């Protein structure tokens, strides 16, 4: 999934932010919550989101990183 997102963005390499973008749709459906978590209204998506958001993406490879300045 991350490779597909990179390709859609016109890149032949995967960045950490591609992995983060793909985390919820590719991982949440694989989780089976305990009955207690289910009763508390916790969703698999929320669990993956919490873990995903706790991992920092290096700013030099972030999608928001500034583009190189052109010459001239």
KETI-437777 format. One record per residue (C-alpha): residue number from 1; x, y negated, z. Coordinates in steps of 0.2 Angstrom, whole numbers. Example, Ala and Ser with C-alpha at 12.3 -4.5 7.8 and 13.67 -1.06 7.14 Angstrom:
2
   i    c1    c2    c3
   1    62    22    39
   2    68     5    36
END
This chain:
72
   i    c1    c2    c3
   1     0     0     0
   2    14   -12     4
   3    23    -8   -12
   4     6   -12   -21
   5     4   -28   -13
   6    22   -33   -17
   7    19   -28   -35
   8     3   -39   -36
   9    14   -53   -30
  10    26   -50   -44
  11    40   -43   -33
  12    49   -26   -35
  13    53   -26   -16
  14    43   -25     0
  15    45   -38    13
  16    40   -36    32
  17    25   -47    29
  18    18   -35    16
  19    19   -21    29
  20     9   -32    41
  21    -4   -36    28
  22    -7   -18    24
  23    -7   -12    42
  24   -25   -13    47
  25   -33    -6    31
  26   -20     8    31
  27   -19    13    49
  28   -35     9    58
  29   -45    23    50
  30   -32    35    57
  31   -35    31    75
  32   -47    40    86
  33   -52    30   101
  34   -56    37   118
  35   -74    37   124
  36   -69    24   137
  37   -62    12   123
  38   -77    15   112
  39   -89    11   126
  40   -79    -5   130
  41   -82   -10   112
  42   -64    -9   106
  43   -61    -6    88
  44   -47     3    79
  45   -44   -12    69
  46   -42   -22    85
  47   -29   -10    92
  48   -19   -10    75
  49   -20   -30    75
  50   -14   -31    93
  51     1   -20    89
  52     4   -29    72
  53     4   -46    80
  54    16   -41    93
  55    30   -38    80
  56    39   -54    73
  57    42   -56    55
  58    59   -64    52
  59    56   -82    45
  60    69   -80    31
  61    58   -66    23
  62    41   -73    27
  63    28   -77    14
  64    28   -94    21
  65    47   -97    19
  66    51  -112     8
  67    55  -108   -10
  68    73  -112   -15
  69    76  -130   -21
  70    80  -132   -39
  71    95  -140   -46
  72    93  -157   -53
END
